[in-house]
């Protein structure tokens, strides 16, 4: 039998209902959710209503489990697999005109245009697609507690830079020219 899987907004991403109050907030939430269409996400089912053919799931729980194995030292190890300055693979989960959201092994972070490229970027919806993957450098990794549906999640926040993971195009010209040289 087929089940419908529902993920409440409060279980989809770190969500503060105060940020989505009133008509403007409602439109912002709709825009946020629509920017995630076609996004592949992991989730953990925490309730099954067999008679209704319904399962309730949490992406936050899946993020908690995944991030724990990458951002905390594993048993017998002195350091985490991903720490300050580490390279990691990011997957685009939402695209808006001026920013994208990526998930990096259980951490969702927002990236602005200046984090994405050495060149100026226009509308990011023309540059990036949901599901696209690329390498980033991780910074400002912090563990935080977030409460949703009465459940406390130990999640991580971080900043990511695709730009830092790419070669600096200006460096390709260093050493090619000498002071006073005519070109």
Residue, then its C-alpha position, 0 to 999 in steps of 0.5 A: x500500500x502507498x503511504x503519504x509522508x508528511x513533514x511539518x514545516x517545523x520539521x523541515x528546516x530550522x523554523x521560527x514561526x515569528x519570522x512568518x507572521x501576517x500576510x507578508x510572513x505567509x508569502x515569505x514562507x510560501x516562497x521559501x517552501x516553493x524554492x525547495x521544490x524538487x529538492x532531495x532530502x533525507x528524513x526520519x519517520x517518527x509516526x505511522x498512522x496505518x489506517x490513514x496510510x500516513x507517515x509523519x517525518x522529520x528532516x531535522x532528525x535526519x540532519x541531526x544524525x548525519x551532522x553528528x557523524x561528520x562534525x563531532x569526532x568519531x570514537x577513537x578519533x581526535x578530530x571531526x571529519x569536517x572542521x574549520x577550513x575543511x573541504x566538503x561537498x554541498x548539495x543545493x536544496x533551495x534557490x532564490x534570485x539572490x541566495x541559495x541554500x545548501x546542505x553539507x552533510x546534515x548542515x543547511x546553510x545560506x550562501x549569497x552571491x559573494x560566497x559562490x563565485x569570484x565573478x559577479x553573479x546575476x539572478x542565482x536561479x539562472x546559475x544554480x539548480x536544486x540538486x546541484x553539487x559542488x565543493x565548499x570550504x566550511x567555516x564558523x561551525x557551531x553546535x546549536x540546540x533547536x526545539x521543534x514539536x517539543x523535541x530538542x535537536x542538536x544541530x550544527x550551523x556553519x558558513x560555506x564558501x564555494x568561492x574559496x574552494x575555486x581557484x582565484x582567477x587573478x592568481x593565474x596571471x601572477x608572475x606573467x608580468x613584470x613591473x615596467x614591462x610593456x604589453 
